[in-house]
């Protein structure tokens, strides 16, 4: 039987009366509580008729309408929007949350109060699901937002030159369309959580009506001891997990280095679903920290080195950092990096150490640390099913290594795992839910999974989950890599799943096993008639991997495949793909 909620401590009774009432309510049956509710309502009505001279209590003030709009790529803006709704409900707002993917622009132009949470993706682009809304808002025929009171919070990454560009453009456009900005836009970097919470508090404060609010009593209907519905292990509160396995999946002779890492978590609250991401907080390469300290004249500062290794970003060249360094040192040559596209060209093949090595100045420890931002976690699609591996989370991570300007470069998080961690070590991890990339609710629904390299990771979790559930839906995997002999990630597992029937079919594309390059999009086109059949049967289609390369080409190929059914009309194919996206049947997890 579900727990009956206790009376809150702020109920209008003494502590002793609350204890008595709680005991009575907890022991009562649903019938008894229903009868008592009707009896008390009838008693109040009867007393009200008898005491006609008693003034009626004032009607509660109407709740203030509020629309919370979000556009999200990795889920950060969506999470902030949902948190804002909970907070707004406690402040007498009638709040609703709207995804830009589902928003009707004409309706939005008529709302009274509007809060927008919007992220910028890649080189200044809107989130994929927000593209249509973004284009419609910036179009010449966009509706006027006269009288709409609005506030915009922009999320981004200062590693990109066009930091928070989408948020800036939406904020400017809403004002140009007649909207009334009631709270200044704030542009936040990866460590946005505390500032976003403070901004939301202020936005709700200025949007609230002037008259005093009626007291609203909030009851915890989950009862004492119930789990909070917010995630426990987030970027702000990671958990230490033991690395129990670390395997290079590529064969000897491969040009790739792909690591399968397994983490053990001894906490039942650590819960994820296939399609979610696991965040990993790395540590920096100590040798790189030494190089940086030498460049700024701080060699030998052991405490500062530890801080650089464990908690500060020492690879990213950002506009705020370059601007801060130019102002701190007065160097005109550093300031020139901020002109035109100079910074974009510089960051294409340089890292932070190059700034200080190419434009050397002696700094104090405080000056140096003041230029740096916190070391962010890195998200990876989880490569396991919790049902198949209780208490574990698996990742599939490609080690990143390259050379430029005479320096050997390393990916921070990938080489943290590959070079500086071993089995038995601990690492800080957290869960990042992905509400727009997951298995269909009905296990009988067919699925088509498309990925290259480490983009195969979530599909390992998908198939493990379906195998554990005994789901009957067909499944088809398209996988691409360089060489069959060295790079067929999880090959034996896929073969086992084929044999068991958990995986119905697999098509592979190994680009370097023949003179002509063959990629997953080529395999899709070869199987286009069958792909059309699967989609007609209700299949969900998934793409995971590099957005600028594989994912973009797969998009174009799917448009062509869908266009064939419309006599080659690519506009019709594009419209069909958008229709599948809106229906949740075309989902992408790209980076």
C-alpha positions in Angstrom: 0.0 0.0 0.0 1.5 3.4 -0.9 2.6 5.6 2.1 0.1 8.2 3.2 1.8 11.6 3.6 2.5 13.1 7.0 1.3 16.5 7.9 4.1 19.1 7.5 5.6 20.7 10.5 4.2 24.1 9.4 0.6 22.8 9.6 -1.7 25.1 11.7 -1.6 22.8 14.8 0.5 22.3 17.9 3.4 19.7 17.7 1.3 17.4 19.9 -1.8 17.8 17.7 0.3 17.1 14.6 1.6 13.8 16.2 -1.9 12.7 17.1 -3.3 13.5 13.6 -0.3 11.8 11.9 -1.0 8.7 13.9 -4.7 8.7 13.0 -4.1 9.4 9.3 -1.4 6.8 9.0 -3.7 4.1 10.5 -6.8 5.0 8.5 -8.1 3.2 5.4 -8.8 5.1 2.1 -12.6 4.7 2.8 -12.2 6.2 6.3 -10.2 9.1 5.0 -12.7 9.7 2.2 -15.6 9.6 4.7 -13.8 12.0 7.1 -13.0 14.4 4.3 -16.7 14.6 3.3 -17.8 14.9 6.9 -15.5 17.9 7.6 -16.5 19.6 4.3 -20.2 19.2 5.3 -19.5 20.4 8.8 -17.9 23.6 7.5 -20.8 24.2 5.1 -23.3 23.7 7.9 -21.5 26.1 10.3 -21.1 28.6 7.5 -24.9 28.7 6.9 -25.6 29.0 10.7 -23.1 31.8 11.2 -24.2 34.0 8.3 -22.8 37.1 9.9 -19.3 35.6 9.8 -17.3 37.1 6.9 -16.2 34.6 4.3 -12.4 34.1 4.0 -10.9 35.9 1.0 -10.5 33.9 -2.1 -6.9 32.8 -2.8 -5.1 35.0 -5.3 -4.9 33.6 -8.8 -1.6 32.0 -9.6 0.7 34.0 -11.9 1.1 32.4 -15.3 4.7 31.6 -16.3 6.1 29.8 -19.4 9.6 28.3 -19.1 11.1 27.6 -22.5 14.3 25.7 -23.1 16.6 24.6 -25.9 19.0 21.9 -24.8 21.7 19.7 -26.4 23.2 17.8 -23.5 20.3 18.3 -21.1 21.7 21.1 -19.0 19.1 23.8 -20.1 16.3 21.2 -19.7 17.4 20.4 -16.2 17.5 24.1 -15.2 14.0 24.6 -16.7 12.5 21.7 -14.7 14.1 22.9 -11.5 12.8 26.4 -12.2 9.3 25.0 -12.6 9.5 23.4 -9.1 10.8 26.6 -7.6 8.1 28.7 -9.3 5.3 26.5 -8.1 6.3 27.3 -4.5 6.1 31.0 -5.3 2.5 30.9 -6.6 3.3 30.7 -10.3 1.3 28.6 -12.6 4.4 27.4 -14.5 4.7 25.2 -17.5 7.8 23.9 -19.2 8.1 23.9 -23.1 10.8 22.3 -25.2 11.7 24.5 -28.2 11.2 21.4 -30.3 7.5 21.5 -29.4 7.0 25.2 -29.1 4.4 27.1 -31.1 5.8 30.6 -31.7 2.5 32.3 -32.2 1.3 31.0 -28.8 4.5 32.0 -27.1 4.1 35.6 -28.4 0.9 35.9 -26.3 2.2 34.7 -22.9 2.6 37.1 -20.0 5.8 35.9 -18.5 8.6 34.0 -20.2 11.9 32.5 -18.9 14.3 31.1 -21.5 17.1 28.6 -20.8 19.1 28.1 -24.0 22.5 26.5 -24.7 24.8 27.1 -27.6 26.2 24.0 -29.4 29.4 23.7 -31.3 30.5 26.8 -33.2 27.7 29.1 -32.2 24.8 26.9 -33.3 21.4 26.3 -31.6 20.7 22.8 -30.2 19.5 20.4 -32.9 16.0 20.1 -31.4 15.7 23.9 -31.2 16.8 24.6 -34.8 13.3 25.1 -36.3 12.2 27.4 -33.4 15.4 29.4 -33.7 15.0 30.0 -37.4 11.3 30.9 -37.0 12.1 33.4 -34.3 14.8 35.1 -36.4 12.6 35.1 -39.5 11.2 38.4 -40.9 7.6 37.2 -40.4 8.1 36.2 -36.7 5.1 37.4 -34.5 5.5 40.4 -32.2 6.1 39.7 -28.5 4.5 43.0 -27.4 3.9 43.0 -23.6 5.8 39.7 -23.0 8.0 40.0 -19.9 11.0 37.9 -20.5 14.4 36.8 -19.2 17.1 34.7 -20.9 19.8 32.5 -19.4 22.5 31.4 -21.9 24.7 28.4 -21.4 27.9 27.7 -23.4 31.5 26.8 -23.3 34.2 29.4 -23.4 36.4 27.0 -25.3 34.4 28.0 -28.4 34.9 31.4 -29.9 31.1 32.1 -30.3 30.4 31.6 -26.7 26.7 31.7 -25.8 25.9 33.1 -29.2 22.4 31.5 -29.5 21.4 32.9 -26.1 22.6 36.4 -27.1 20.7 36.2 -30.4 17.4 35.0 -28.8 17.7 37.7 -26.1 18.2 40.5 -28.6 15.5 39.1 -30.9 12.8 39.0 -28.2 13.5 42.6 -27.4 13.4 43.6 -31.0 10.0 41.9 -31.4 8.6 44.1 -28.6 9.3 41.9 -25.6 10.1 43.6 -22.2 13.4 42.3 -20.7 12.8 42.3 -17.0 16.0 40.6 -15.9 19.4 40.9 -17.6 20.7 37.9 -19.6 23.6 36.0 -18.1 26.1 34.0 -20.1 27.4 31.0 -18.2 30.3 28.6 -18.8 30.5 24.9 -17.9 30.5 25.6 -14.2 27.1 27.2 -14.4 25.2 25.6 -11.5 25.5 28.1 -8.7 25.2 31.1 -10.9 22.2 29.7 -12.7 20.4 29.0 -9.4 21.0 32.6 -8.3 19.9 34.0 -11.7 16.7 31.9 -11.5 15.9 33.2 -8.0 16.2 36.8 -9.2 14.2 36.2 -12.4 11.3 34.7 -10.4 11.5 37.6 -8.0 11.2 40.3 -10.7 8.4 38.4 -12.5 6.3 37.9 -9.4 3.3 40.3 -9.1 3.6 43.3 -6.8 0.8 42.3 -4.4 1.6 40.1 -1.5 1.3 36.4 -2.1 -1.2 34.2 -0.4 0.5 31.7 1.9 0.7 28.3 0.1 1.3 25.2 2.2 3.4 22.6 0.4 2.9 19.0 1.4 5.5 16.3 0.7 3.3 13.6 -0.8 6.2 11.2 -1.0 6.2 10.7 2.7 9.2 10.5 5.0 12.3 8.6 3.8 11.2 8.6 0.2 13.8 9.2 -2.4 14.0 12.7 -3.9 13.1 12.7 -7.6 16.3 14.6 -8.5 19.4 12.7 -9.4 21.8 12.0 -6.5 25.1 11.8 -8.4 25.4 14.9 -10.5 28.3 17.0 -11.7 28.0 18.9 -8.4 28.0 15.7 -6.3 30.0 12.9 -8.1 30.7 9.6 -6.5 34.1 7.9 -6.1 34.0 4.6 -8.1 36.6 1.9 -8.3 38.0 1.0 -11.7 37.6 -2.8 -12.0 38.6 -3.3 -15.6 40.5 -1.3 -18.2 41.1 -3.0 -21.6 42.4 -1.7 -24.9 39.8 -3.0 -27.4 42.0 -2.5 -30.5 44.3 -5.1 -31.8 48.1 -4.8 -32.1 48.8 -2.8 -35.2 45.7 -0.6 -35.0 46.0 3.1 -35.6 43.3 3.5 -32.9 43.4 3.2 -29.1 39.9 2.5 -27.6 39.6 1.8 -23.9 36.8 -0.2 -22.3 36.6 0.9 -18.6 34.4 -0.6 -15.9 33.5 1.2 -12.7 32.0 -0.4 -9.6 29.6 1.7 -7.5 28.4 0.4 -4.2 25.3 2.6 -3.9 21.8 1.6 -4.9 21.0 5.2 -5.7 23.5 5.2 -8.6 20.9 4.5 -11.3 21.1 5.1 -15.0 19.4 3.9 -18.1 20.8 2.9 -21.5 21.3 6.0 -23.5 22.3 8.2 -20.5 25.8 9.6 -20.2 28.4 9.1 -17.4 30.5 12.1 -16.5 34.1 11.5 -15.5 36.2 14.0 -13.7 39.8 13.6 -14.8 43.1 14.9 -13.6 45.6 16.8 -15.8 48.9 15.5 -16.9 51.5 16.4 -14.3 54.1 17.0 -17.0 51.9 19.6 -18.7 51.4 21.3 -15.3 55.2 21.5 -14.9 55.5 23.1 -18.4 52.9 25.7 -17.6 54.5 26.6 -14.2 57.8 27.0 -15.9 56.3 29.2 -18.6 54.9 31.7 -16.1 57.9 31.6 -13.7 56.3 29.5 -11.0 58.4 26.3 -11.2 58.8 24.4 -7.9 55.4 25.5 -6.4 54.2 22.0 -5.4 50.9 23.2 -3.9 50.0 25.1 -7.0 51.0 22.1 -9.2 48.6 19.9 -7.3 45.8 22.5 -7.8 46.6 22.6 -11.6 46.5 18.8 -11.8 43.3 18.2 -9.9 41.0 21.1 -10.3 41.8 23.6 -13.0 41.5 23.6 -16.8 45.1 23.9 -18.2 44.5 23.1 -21.8 41.6 25.3 -23.1 42.3 28.6 -24.7 39.2 30.7 -24.2 38.4 34.3 -25.1 38.0 35.4 -21.4 41.4 33.9 -20.6 43.2 35.7 -23.6 41.4 38.9 -22.8 42.3 38.6 -19.1 46.0 37.9 -19.9 46.2 40.8 -22.4 44.8 43.2 -19.8 46.9 41.8 -17.0 50.2 42.1 -18.9 49.4 45.0 -21.2 50.6 43.0 -24.2 49.2 44.3 -27.5 50.3 41.1 -29.3 48.1 39.0 -27.0 45.2 41.5 -27.5 45.5 41.0 -31.3 44.4 37.4 -30.8 41.0 38.8 -30.1 40.6 40.5 -33.4 38.6 39.1 -36.2 39.0 35.3 -36.6 42.6 35.3 -35.1 41.5 33.4 -31.9 39.6 30.8 -33.9 42.7 30.2 -36.0 45.0 30.1 -33.0 42.8 27.6 -31.0 42.5 25.3 -34.0 46.0 23.8 -33.3 47.2 25.4 -30.0 46.6 24.8 -26.3 46.9 26.9 -23.2 50.6 26.2 -22.8 51.3 27.9 -26.2 49.8 31.2 -25.0 52.2 31.4 -22.1 55.2 30.0 -24.0 54.6 32.2 -27.1 53.8 35.4 -25.1 55.8 34.8 -21.9 55.4 36.9 -18.8 56.1 36.3 -15.1 52.9 35.9 -13.0 52.1 35.5 -9.4 50.3 32.3 -8.3 47.1 34.4 -7.7 47.3 36.1 -11.1 47.8 32.7 -12.9 45.0 30.9 -11.1 42.7 33.9 -11.6 43.0 33.3 -15.4 41.9 29.7 -15.3 38.5 28.1 -15.1 37.6 24.9 -13.2 38.4 21.6 -14.8 35.1 20.3 -16.3 34.0 16.7 -16.3 33.8 14.8 -19.6 30.6 13.0 -20.7 30.6 9.6 -22.3 27.6 7.6 -23.5 27.2 4.7 -21.0 28.2 1.4 -22.7 26.3 -0.9 -20.4 22.9 -1.9 -19.0 22.5 -1.7 -15.2 20.3 -4.8 -15.4 23.1 -6.8 -17.1 25.8 -5.3 -14.8 24.3 -4.4 -11.4 26.3 -1.9 -9.5 28.5 -1.1 -12.5 28.9 1.5 -15.3 31.0 0.8 -18.4 32.5 3.4 -20.8 34.1 3.1 -24.2 36.7 5.9 -24.6 39.0 6.6 -27.5 42.4 7.9 -26.4 43.1 11.2 -28.1 46.8 12.0 -29.1 48.2 14.3 -31.7 51.1 16.6 -32.4 51.2 20.2 -33.4 53.9 23.0 -33.3 56.5 20.5 -32.1 54.5 19.4 -29.1 52.9 16.1 -28.3 49.3 16.7 -27.3 46.9 14.5 -25.3 43.2 14.5 -24.6 42.8 15.3 -20.9 40.2 12.7 -19.9 41.0 9.9 -22.4 44.7 9.8 -21.5 43.8 10.1 -17.8 42.2 6.7 -18.2 44.7 5.3 -20.7 47.9 6.5 -19.1 47.4 7.4 -15.5 44.8 5.1 -14.1 44.9 1.3 -13.4 42.6 -1.3 -12.1 41.9 -0.7 -8.4 42.2 3.1 -8.7 39.3 5.3 -7.9 37.7 8.0 -10.1 35.0 10.5 -9.7 31.9 9.9 -11.9 28.4 11.1 -12.1 25.2 10.5 -14.1 23.9 12.7 -16.9 20.4 11.6 -17.9 19.6 11.9 -21.6 15.8 12.2 -22.0 16.0 12.3 -25.8 18.1 9.2 -26.5 16.8 6.0 -25.2 15.0 2.7 -26.0 11.3 2.8 -26.9 9.0 2.0 -24.1 7.6 -0.9 -26.0 10.2 -3.7 -26.2 8.5 -5.0 -29.4 9.4 -1.9 -31.3 12.1 -2.4 -34.0 15.3 -0.4 -33.6 18.0 0.7 -36.1 21.3 1.7 -34.5 24.0 3.6 -36.5 27.4 4.4 -35.1 31.1 4.5 -35.9 34.0 4.0 -33.5 33.1 4.8 -29.9 29.7 5.8 -31.2 28.8 2.1 -30.7 28.9 2.5 -26.9 25.2 3.2 -26.2 24.1 0.3 -28.4 26.0 -2.2 -26.3 23.7 -1.0 -23.4 20.6 -1.1 -25.6 21.1 -4.7 -26.6 22.1 -5.8 -23.1 18.9 -4.2 -21.7 16.7 -5.8 -24.3 18.3 -9.2 -23.7 17.7 -8.9 -20.0 14.1 -7.9 -20.5 13.5 -10.6 -23.1 12.2 -8.0 -25.5 10.9 -9.3 -28.9 11.6 -6.2 -31.0 14.0 -6.6 -34.0 17.3 -4.8 -33.8 19.7 -3.8 -36.5 23.3 -2.4 -35.9 25.3 -0.5 -38.5 28.9 -0.2 -37.3 31.9 1.5 -38.9 35.6 1.6 -38.1 39.0 1.5 -40.0 40.0 -2.2 -40.1 38.1 -5.4 -39.4 41.2 -7.2 -38.0 42.1 -4.5 -35.4 39.1 -2.3 -34.8 35.9 -4.4 -34.6 34.9 -3.1 -31.1 33.0 -5.7 -29.0 33.0 -8.2 -31.9 32.6 -11.3 -29.9 29.7 -9.8 -27.9 27.9 -8.8 -31.1 28.3 -12.4 -32.4 26.9 -13.8 -29.1 23.9 -11.4 -29.3 23.3 -12.5 -32.9 23.3 -16.1 -31.9 20.9 -15.5 -29.0 18.6 -13.3 -31.1 19.0 -10.2 -29.0 20.6 -8.6 -32.1 18.7 -9.4 -35.3 21.2 -8.1 -37.8 24.6 -6.3 -38.2 26.1 -4.5 -41.1 29.7 -3.3 -40.9 31.8 -0.8 -42.8 35.6 -0.9 -42.4 36.9 2.1 -44.3 40.5 1.0 -44.9 40.1 -2.7 -45.8 39.8 -1.9 -49.5 41.1 0.8 -51.9 37.8 2.8 -51.8 36.6 4.2 -48.5 33.4 2.6 -47.2 31.4 4.2 -44.4 28.2 3.4 -42.5 26.2 5.8 -44.8 27.2 3.7 -47.8 25.9 0.5 -46.1 22.6 2.4 -45.3 22.2 3.4 -48.9 22.8 -0.2 -50.0 20.1 -1.4 -47.7 17.7 1.5 -48.4 14.7 -0.7 -49.4 14.9 -2.6 -46.1 15.5 0.5 -44.1 12.3 2.0 -45.6 10.5 -1.2 -44.6 11.7 -1.1 -41.0 10.7 2.6 -40.7 7.3 1.8 -42.1 7.0 -0.9 -39.4 7.5 1.7 -36.7 11.3 1.4 -36.1 13.2 3.9 -34.0 16.4 5.1 -35.6 19.5 6.1 -33.6 22.7 7.8 -34.6 25.7 8.2 -32.3 29.1 9.7 -33.1 30.9 12.6 -34.6 28.4 15.3 -35.7 30.6 17.0 -38.3 31.6 13.8 -40.0 29.6 10.6 -39.7 26.4 11.9 -38.2 26.0 14.7 -40.9 26.6 12.2 -43.7 24.1 9.7 -42.1 21.5 12.5 -41.9 21.9 13.3 -45.6 21.7 9.6 -46.5 18.5 9.1 -44.5 17.0 12.1 -46.2 17.8 10.5 -49.6 16.3 7.1 -48.5 13.1 8.7 -47.2 12.9 10.8 -50.4 12.8 7.7 -52.6 9.4 7.0 -51.3 8.4 10.5 -52.5 9.8 10.0 -56.0 13.2 11.5 -55.1 11.8 14.7 -53.5 14.5 15.6 -51.0 12.3 18.3 -49.4 9.8 15.6 -48.7 12.5 13.3 -47.3 13.7 16.1 -45.1 10.2 16.7 -43.8 9.8 13.0 -43.1 13.0 12.9 -41.1 11.8 15.9 -39.1 8.5 14.2 -38.5 10.3 11.1 -37.2 12.4 13.4 -34.9 9.3 15.1 -33.5 7.8 11.7 -32.8 10.9 10.6 -30.9 11.6 8.0 -33.6 14.8 9.6 -34.8 17.3 10.2 -32.0 20.8 11.5 -32.1 23.6 11.5 -29.6 26.4 13.4 -31.3 29.5 15.3 -30.4 
